[in-house]
C-alpha cells in the first residue's frame, strides 16, 4: 500500500496539475457549455478514465525496466525529472490565455452519453503528450525501498484517475458558471499556469537532486 506521505503528496500534485488549463479540461468545459451538463460530465469522465490506459503502459514499462536493471528506475526518474522541469519552464513562459472552443456542431448534439464517454476515453488515450507525462510523473512517487514498484504505480494511476474523474465531473456540471467566470477573469489561466510551472520545476529538481 502507498504510505501516507506518498498518498498526500501525489494527490496534491495531481489535483493542481489536473486543474491547470490543458486540452482535456478545456474540452470538457467546451462540451458542457455547448451541449449541456450531462454531456460535459460524460465526456469528462471519459477523459479521466482514459488515464487508466496510460497507467497500464507505465506499469508494464517501468516493471520491465526494473526487472532488467537495478538502476533502471533511477534512470527513468532522472529522465522524468528533466522532462518535468522542461514542462515547468514552458508553463512559466506561456501567455496563460484560456480559450474554450466549441466542442462540436449541432449535428452531433444528439450523441448518446455512452458515445461521449467513449470519445473522451479515446481522446485521452491516444494523446502522446499524456502518455509521456504519465511515464515521467508517476515513477517519481514510487519508493523503491518499499518494493513492488509496479503495484505502487498501479495505485498511483488509479488515484490520479479518480481525482480527475471528480474534477472533470464537477467541471462538466458547472461548465456554464466556470465559463462565465473565466470570461470575466482572463488572467486566471496565467495564474494557474505559473503555479503549475513552479510545481513541475520543483518536483523535477527534487527528483534530480535526490539522485
C-alpha angles and dihedrals in degrees: 000000000000116000119242091252091052092047098048096040093049094043094052092049092045093050092052093046093048092049093051115099109272142141095275101050093040090053090049090049092049092047093052093046095048102038109018144267099292092050092048092050093048093049092044093052088050091054090049097049090046084074089073090072090056089048090056091050091049093048093048095043098044092042090055092048094050091049091050098049137007091223096046094095091052091051091049091049093051091048090048090049091055090049092051091050089052091050089049094053090049090052091050091051096046122110089234093223114158112208120176115203125205106268095219147329128276092262090069096046092102095058113135120250090242091055091049090050091052091046090054092049091050094046090055098039096055096045106112092199091059091048091053091045093054092048088052102038106042100051094058090067092052114105105211092197090063092059128215094081092176092054091049090051091050092052092047091049093050090048091051090049093050095049090046090051091054095047096043091045091053091045091053092047095048095033095123094052093041091050092052092047092051089050090056094043108044090168093063093089090051092054093047091048092051093049092046090048092055090048093049093049092045093051092045095048093045089053094048094044092049090057 
